[in-house]
Amino acid sequence: MRIAITLVLIWFFKFSVVSAKKLDLKPFFLVGLIASIAAAVASLVGFVLICCLCKQNQEDTKQRKPKKEEAPDF
């Protein structure tokens, strides 16, 4: 999902750059550039946070020892 969002943002960035250059719309070019960079950074930060949380969860799971259940004596 993150890869798809990143690809859409890259496409939007390319489209906004080409459109702004053709139409000579520098303010729109700058807004598109800033928005694309901000979205890409936010996506990367989210991805890094998810990776860190998953890694931490795996370490916590390894540290916990499962309780041994005693079988009833018959």
KOLGU-4560 file (N, C-alpha, C; in nm, 3 decimals, padded with zeros to 5 digits):
<recs>
<n_xx: 00.083 n_yy: -00.120 n_zz: 00.000 ca_xx: 00.000 ca_yy: 00.000 ca_zz: 00.000 c_xx: 00.087 c_yy: 00.125 c_zz: 00.000 mol: A seq: 1 type: MET>
<n_xx: 00.191 n_yy: 00.125 n_zz: 00.081 ca_xx: 00.280 ca_yy: 00.241 ca_zz: 00.086 c_xx: 00.351 c_yy: 00.262 c_zz: -00.047 mol: A seq: 2 type: ARG>
<n_xx: 00.386 n_yy: 00.153 n_zz: -00.112 ca_xx: 00.453 ca_yy: 00.164 ca_zz: -00.241 c_xx: 00.359 c_yy: 00.228 c_zz: -00.342 mol: A seq: 3 type: ILE>
<n_xx: 00.233 n_yy: 00.188 n_zz: -00.340 ca_xx: 00.136 ca_yy: 00.245 ca_zz: -00.433 c_xx: 00.118 c_yy: 00.395 c_zz: -00.407 mol: A seq: 4 type: ALA>
<n_xx: 00.110 n_yy: 00.433 n_zz: -00.281 ca_xx: 00.095 ca_yy: 00.575 ca_zz: -00.247 c_xx: 00.217 c_yy: 00.653 c_zz: -00.293 mol: A seq: 5 type: ILE>
<n_xx: 00.336 n_yy: 00.597 n_zz: -00.269 ca_xx: 00.459 ca_yy: 00.664 ca_zz: -00.311 c_xx: 00.463 c_yy: 00.680 c_zz: -00.463 mol: A seq: 6 type: THR>
<n_xx: 00.423 n_yy: 00.575 n_zz: -00.535 ca_xx: 00.423 ca_yy: 00.584 ca_zz: -00.682 c_xx: 00.324 c_yy: 00.690 c_zz: -00.731 mol: A seq: 7 type: LEU>
<n_xx: 00.209 n_yy: 00.699 n_zz: -00.668 ca_xx: 00.111 ca_yy: 00.801 ca_zz: -00.706 c_xx: 00.168 c_yy: 00.941 c_zz: -00.678 mol: A seq: 8 type: VAL>
<n_xx: 00.236 n_yy: 00.956 n_zz: -00.567 ca_xx: 00.295 ca_yy: 01.087 ca_zz: -00.534 c_xx: 00.404 c_yy: 01.124 c_zz: -00.634 mol: A seq: 9 type: LEU>
<n_xx: 00.484 n_yy: 01.026 n_zz: -00.674 ca_xx: 00.588 ca_yy: 01.053 ca_zz: -00.774 c_xx: 00.524 c_yy: 01.092 c_zz: -00.907 mol: A seq: 10 type: ILE>
<n_xx: 00.418 n_yy: 01.021 n_zz: -00.946 ca_xx: 00.348 ca_yy: 01.055 ca_zz: -01.070 c_xx: 00.290 c_yy: 01.195 c_zz: -01.061 mol: A seq: 11 type: TRP>
<n_xx: 00.228 n_yy: 01.229 n_zz: -00.947 ca_xx: 00.172 ca_yy: 01.362 ca_zz: -00.929 c_xx: 00.280 c_yy: 01.468 c_zz: -00.937 mol: A seq: 12 type: PHE>
<n_xx: 00.395 n_yy: 01.440 n_zz: -00.878 ca_xx: 00.506 ca_yy: 01.535 ca_zz: -00.882 c_xx: 00.552 c_yy: 01.557 c_zz: -01.027 mol: A seq: 13 type: PHE>
<n_xx: 00.570 n_yy: 01.448 n_zz: -01.102 ca_xx: 00.612 ca_yy: 01.462 ca_zz: -01.242 c_xx: 00.508 c_yy: 01.539 c_zz: -01.323 mol: A seq: 14 type: LYS>
<n_xx: 00.380 n_yy: 01.507 n_zz: -01.301 ca_xx: 00.273 ca_yy: 01.574 ca_zz: -01.373 c_xx: 00.271 c_yy: 01.723 c_zz: -01.339 mol: A seq: 15 type: PHE>
<n_xx: 00.286 n_yy: 01.757 n_zz: -01.211 ca_xx: 00.282 ca_yy: 01.897 ca_zz: -01.171 c_xx: 00.402 c_yy: 01.973 c_zz: -01.225 mol: A seq: 16 type: SER>
<n_xx: 00.519 n_yy: 01.909 n_zz: -01.230 ca_xx: 00.638 ca_yy: 01.975 ca_zz: -01.283 c_xx: 00.621 c_yy: 02.003 c_zz: -01.432 mol: A seq: 17 type: VAL>
<n_xx: 00.575 n_yy: 01.904 n_zz: -01.506 ca_xx: 00.557 ca_yy: 01.921 ca_zz: -01.651 c_xx: 00.450 c_yy: 02.027 c_zz: -01.680 mol: A seq: 18 type: VAL>
<n_xx: 00.338 n_yy: 02.022 n_zz: -01.606 ca_xx: 00.231 ca_yy: 02.119 ca_zz: -01.627 c_xx: 00.276 c_yy: 02.260 c_zz: -01.593 mol: A seq: 19 type: SER>
<n_xx: 00.347 n_yy: 02.273 n_zz: -01.483 ca_xx: 00.391 ca_yy: 02.406 ca_zz: -01.440 c_xx: 00.492 c_yy: 02.464 c_zz: -01.537 mol: A seq: 20 type: ALA>
<n_xx: 00.579 n_yy: 02.381 n_zz: -01.592 ca_xx: 00.678 ca_yy: 02.432 ca_zz: -01.687 c_xx: 00.611 c_yy: 02.472 c_zz: -01.819 mol: A seq: 21 type: LYS>
<n_xx: 00.515 n_yy: 02.393 n_zz: -01.863 ca_xx: 00.447 ca_yy: 02.424 ca_zz: -01.989 c_xx: 00.364 c_yy: 02.552 c_zz: -01.978 mol: A seq: 22 type: LYS>
<n_xx: 00.296 n_yy: 02.567 n_zz: -01.865 ca_xx: 00.206 ca_yy: 02.680 ca_zz: -01.848 c_xx: 00.272 c_yy: 02.800 c_zz: -01.778 mol: A seq: 23 type: LEU>
<n_xx: 00.398 n_yy: 02.784 n_zz: -01.739 ca_xx: 00.472 ca_yy: 02.889 ca_zz: -01.669 c_xx: 00.397 c_yy: 02.931 c_zz: -01.541 mol: A seq: 24 type: ASP>
<n_xx: 00.362 n_yy: 02.834 n_zz: -01.460 ca_xx: 00.292 ca_yy: 02.859 ca_zz: -01.334 c_xx: 00.386 c_yy: 02.827 c_zz: -01.218 mol: A seq: 25 type: LEU>
<n_xx: 00.474 n_yy: 02.918 n_zz: -01.187 ca_xx: 00.573 ca_yy: 02.892 ca_zz: -01.083 c_xx: 00.511 c_yy: 02.873 c_zz: -00.944 mol: A seq: 26 type: LYS>
<n_xx: 00.410 n_yy: 02.951 n_zz: -00.905 ca_xx: 00.353 ca_yy: 02.927 ca_zz: -00.771 c_xx: 00.293 c_yy: 02.787 c_zz: -00.757 mol: A seq: 27 type: PRO>
<n_xx: 00.222 n_yy: 02.741 n_zz: -00.860 ca_xx: 00.163 ca_yy: 02.607 ca_zz: -00.855 c_xx: 00.271 c_yy: 02.500 c_zz: -00.856 mol: A seq: 28 type: PHE>
<n_xx: 00.379 n_yy: 02.527 n_zz: -00.929 ca_xx: 00.492 ca_yy: 02.435 ca_zz: -00.931 c_xx: 00.551 c_yy: 02.421 c_zz: -00.790 mol: A seq: 29 type: PHE>
<n_xx: 00.570 n_yy: 02.533 n_zz: -00.723 ca_xx: 00.628 ca_yy: 02.529 ca_zz: -00.588 c_xx: 00.535 c_yy: 02.460 c_zz: -00.489 mol: A seq: 30 type: LEU>
<n_xx: 00.406 n_yy: 02.488 n_zz: -00.499 ca_xx: 00.309 ca_yy: 02.423 ca_zz: -00.410 c_xx: 00.307 c_yy: 02.273 c_zz: -00.434 mol: A seq: 31 type: VAL>
<n_xx: 00.306 n_yy: 02.232 n_zz: -00.559 ca_xx: 00.308 ca_yy: 02.090 ca_zz: -00.592 c_xx: 00.436 c_yy: 02.022 c_zz: -00.546 mol: A seq: 32 type: GLY>
<n_xx: 00.547 n_yy: 02.092 n_zz: -00.563 ca_xx: 00.675 ca_yy: 02.037 ca_zz: -00.520 c_xx: 00.679 c_yy: 02.019 c_zz: -00.369 mol: A seq: 33 type: LEU>
<n_xx: 00.638 n_yy: 02.121 n_zz: -00.296 ca_xx: 00.640 ca_yy: 02.115 ca_zz: -00.149 c_xx: 00.543 c_yy: 02.008 c_zz: -00.099 mol: A seq: 34 type: ILE>
<n_xx: 00.424 n_yy: 02.002 n_zz: -00.159 ca_xx: 00.326 ca_yy: 01.902 ca_zz: -00.116 c_xx: 00.375 c_yy: 01.760 c_zz: -00.145 mol: A seq: 35 type: ALA>
<n_xx: 00.437 n_yy: 01.740 n_zz: -00.259 ca_xx: 00.488 ca_yy: 01.607 ca_zz: -00.295 c_xx: 00.601 c_yy: 01.565 c_zz: -00.201 mol: A seq: 36 type: SER>
<n_xx: 00.691 n_yy: 01.656 n_zz: -00.173 ca_xx: 00.802 ca_yy: 01.624 ca_zz: -00.083 c_xx: 00.750 c_yy: 01.595 c_zz: 00.057 mol: A seq: 37 type: ILE>
<n_xx: 00.657 n_yy: 01.676 n_zz: 00.104 ca_xx: 00.601 ca_yy: 01.655 ca_zz: 00.239 c_xx: 00.529 c_yy: 01.521 c_zz: 00.248 mol: A seq: 38 type: ALA>
<n_xx: 00.453 n_yy: 01.485 n_zz: 00.146 ca_xx: 00.382 ca_yy: 01.357 ca_zz: 00.147 c_xx: 00.479 c_yy: 01.240 c_zz: 00.141 mol: A seq: 39 type: ALA>
<n_xx: 00.584 n_yy: 01.253 n_zz: 00.061 ca_xx: 00.682 ca_yy: 01.145 ca_zz: 00.052 c_xx: 00.755 c_yy: 01.127 c_zz: 00.185 mol: A seq: 40 type: ALA>
<n_xx: 00.792 n_yy: 01.237 n_zz: 00.249 ca_xx: 00.859 ca_yy: 01.229 ca_zz: 00.379 c_xx: 00.766 c_yy: 01.168 c_zz: 00.483 mol: A seq: 41 type: VAL>
<n_xx: 00.640 n_yy: 01.209 n_zz: 00.483 ca_xx: 00.544 ca_yy: 01.153 ca_zz: 00.579 c_xx: 00.526 c_yy: 01.003 c_zz: 00.555 mol: A seq: 42 type: ALA>
<n_xx: 00.523 n_yy: 00.961 n_zz: 00.430 ca_xx: 00.509 ca_yy: 00.819 ca_zz: 00.399 c_xx: 00.631 c_yy: 00.741 c_zz: 00.447 mol: A seq: 43 type: SER>
<n_xx: 00.749 n_yy: 00.795 n_zz: 00.425 ca_xx: 00.871 ca_yy: 00.727 ca_zz: 00.470 c_xx: 00.878 c_yy: 00.721 c_zz: 00.623 mol: A seq: 44 type: LEU>
<n_xx: 00.841 n_yy: 00.828 n_zz: 00.689 ca_xx: 00.842 ca_yy: 00.829 ca_zz: 00.835 c_xx: 00.744 c_yy: 00.726 c_zz: 00.890 mol: A seq: 45 type: VAL>
<n_xx: 00.627 n_yy: 00.718 n_zz: 00.830 ca_xx: 00.529 ca_yy: 00.618 ca_zz: 00.871 c_xx: 00.581 c_yy: 00.477 c_zz: 00.850 mol: A seq: 46 type: GLY>
<n_xx: 00.646 n_yy: 00.453 n_zz: 00.738 ca_xx: 00.702 ca_yy: 00.322 ca_zz: 00.710 c_xx: 00.809 c_yy: 00.284 c_zz: 00.812 mol: A seq: 47 type: PHE>
<n_xx: 00.897 n_yy: 00.380 n_zz: 00.845 ca_xx: 01.003 ca_yy: 00.354 ca_zz: 00.943 c_xx: 00.943 c_yy: 00.327 c_zz: 01.081 mol: A seq: 48 type: VAL>
<n_xx: 00.842 n_yy: 00.404 n_zz: 01.119 ca_xx: 00.778 ca_yy: 00.381 ca_zz: 01.249 c_xx: 00.712 c_yy: 00.244 c_zz: 01.256 mol: A seq: 49 type: LEU>
<n_xx: 00.646 n_yy: 00.203 n_zz: 01.149 ca_xx: 00.583 ca_yy: 00.071 ca_zz: 01.148 c_xx: 00.689 c_yy: -00.038 c_zz: 01.158 mol: A seq: 50 type: ILE>
<n_xx: 00.801 n_yy: -00.022 n_zz: 01.087 ca_xx: 00.909 ca_yy: -00.121 ca_zz: 01.095 c_xx: 00.966 c_yy: -00.129 c_zz: 01.236 mol: A seq: 51 type: CYS>
<n_xx: 00.987 n_yy: -00.013 n_zz: 01.299 ca_xx: 01.040 ca_yy: -00.012 ca_zz: 01.436 c_xx: 00.944 c_yy: -00.077 c_zz: 01.533 mol: A seq: 52 type: CYS>
<n_xx: 00.815 n_yy: -00.049 n_zz: 01.519 ca_xx: 00.717 ca_yy: -00.109 ca_zz: 01.609 c_xx: 00.708 c_yy: -00.260 c_zz: 01.591 mol: A seq: 53 type: LEU>
<n_xx: 00.716 n_yy: -00.306 n_zz: 01.466 ca_xx: 00.712 ca_yy: -00.450 ca_zz: 01.441 c_xx: 00.836 c_yy: -00.518 c_zz: 01.499 mol: A seq: 54 type: CYS>
<n_xx: 00.951 n_yy: -00.455 n_zz: 01.483 ca_xx: 01.075 ca_yy: -00.512 ca_zz: 01.536 c_xx: 01.070 c_yy: -00.517 c_zz: 01.688 mol: A seq: 55 type: LYS>
<n_xx: 01.022 n_yy: -00.410 n_zz: 01.751 ca_xx: 01.009 ca_yy: -00.406 ca_zz: 01.897 c_xx: 00.912 c_yy: -00.513 c_zz: 01.945 mol: A seq: 56 type: GLN>
<n_xx: 00.802 n_yy: -00.531 n_zz: 01.874 ca_xx: 00.703 ca_yy: -00.632 ca_zz: 01.911 c_xx: 00.763 c_yy: -00.772 c_zz: 01.902 mol: A seq: 57 type: ASN>
<n_xx: 00.844 n_yy: -00.798 n_zz: 01.800 ca_xx: 00.909 ca_yy: -00.928 ca_zz: 01.787 c_xx: 01.007 c_yy: -00.953 c_zz: 01.901 mol: A seq: 58 type: GLN>
<n_xx: 01.083 n_yy: -00.850 n_zz: 01.940 ca_xx: 01.177 ca_yy: -00.865 ca_zz: 02.050 c_xx: 01.104 c_yy: -00.889 c_zz: 02.182 mol: A seq: 59 type: GLU>
<n_xx: 00.994 n_yy: -00.819 n_zz: 02.203 ca_xx: 00.916 ca_yy: -00.840 ca_zz: 02.325 c_xx: 00.858 c_yy: -00.980 c_zz: 02.330 mol: A seq: 60 type: ASP>
<n_xx: 00.815 n_yy: -01.030 n_zz: 02.216 ca_xx: 00.758 ca_yy: -01.164 ca_zz: 02.210 c_xx: 00.865 c_yy: -01.269 c_zz: 02.240 mol: A seq: 61 type: THR>
<n_xx: 00.987 n_yy: -01.248 n_zz: 02.191 ca_xx: 01.096 ca_yy: -01.343 ca_zz: 02.216 c_xx: 01.137 c_yy: -01.343 c_zz: 02.363 mol: A seq: 62 type: LYS>
<n_xx: 01.130 n_yy: -01.226 n_zz: 02.428 ca_xx: 01.173 ca_yy: -01.217 ca_zz: 02.568 c_xx: 01.073 c_yy: -01.283 c_zz: 02.662 mol: A seq: 63 type: GLN>
<n_xx: 00.947 n_yy: -01.280 n_zz: 02.627 ca_xx: 00.845 ca_yy: -01.343 ca_zz: 02.711 c_xx: 00.856 c_yy: -01.494 c_zz: 02.700 mol: A seq: 64 type: ARG>
<n_xx: 00.862 n_yy: -01.558 n_zz: 02.813 ca_xx: 00.866 ca_yy: -01.705 ca_zz: 02.812 c_xx: 00.725 c_yy: -01.758 c_zz: 02.830 mol: A seq: 65 type: LYS>
<n_xx: 00.688 n_yy: -01.852 n_zz: 02.750 ca_xx: 00.552 ca_yy: -01.907 ca_zz: 02.765 c_xx: 00.540 c_yy: -01.983 c_zz: 02.897 mol: A seq: 66 type: PRO>
<n_xx: 00.425 n_yy: -01.971 n_zz: 02.958 ca_xx: 00.399 ca_yy: -02.043 ca_zz: 03.083 c_xx: 00.374 c_yy: -02.190 c_zz: 03.051 mol: A seq: 67 type: LYS>
<n_xx: 00.435 n_yy: -02.273 n_zz: 03.132 ca_xx: 00.414 ca_yy: -02.416 ca_zz: 03.113 c_xx: 00.286 c_yy: -02.455 c_zz: 03.185 mol: A seq: 68 type: LYS>
<n_xx: 00.200 n_yy: -02.516 n_zz: 03.112 ca_xx: 00.075 ca_yy: -02.563 ca_zz: 03.171 c_xx: 00.096 c_yy: -02.705 c_zz: 03.223 mol: A seq: 69 type: GLU>
<n_xx: 00.061 n_yy: -02.722 n_zz: 03.346 ca_xx: 00.078 ca_yy: -02.855 ca_zz: 03.405 c_xx: -00.040 c_yy: -02.943 c_zz: 03.367 mol: A seq: 70 type: GLU>
<n_xx: -00.009 n_yy: -03.060 n_zz: 03.326 ca_xx: -00.114 ca_yy: -03.156 ca_zz: 03.291 c_xx: -00.172 c_yy: -03.216 c_zz: 03.418 mol: A seq: 71 type: ALA>
<n_xx: -00.301 n_yy: -03.233 n_zz: 03.423 ca_xx: -00.359 ca_yy: -03.294 ca_zz: 03.545 c_xx: -00.318 c_yy: -03.440 c_zz: 03.558 mol: A seq: 72 type: PRO>
<n_xx: -00.293 n_yy: -03.478 n_zz: 03.680 ca_xx: -00.256 ca_yy: -03.618 ca_zz: 03.707 c_xx: -00.382 c_yy: -03.702 c_zz: 03.722 mol: A seq: 73 type: ASP>
<n_xx: -00.387 n_yy: -03.813 n_zz: 03.652 ca_xx: -00.503 ca_yy: -03.902 ca_zz: 03.662 c_xx: -00.465 c_yy: -04.024 c_zz: 03.740 mol: A seq: 74 type: PHE>
</recs>
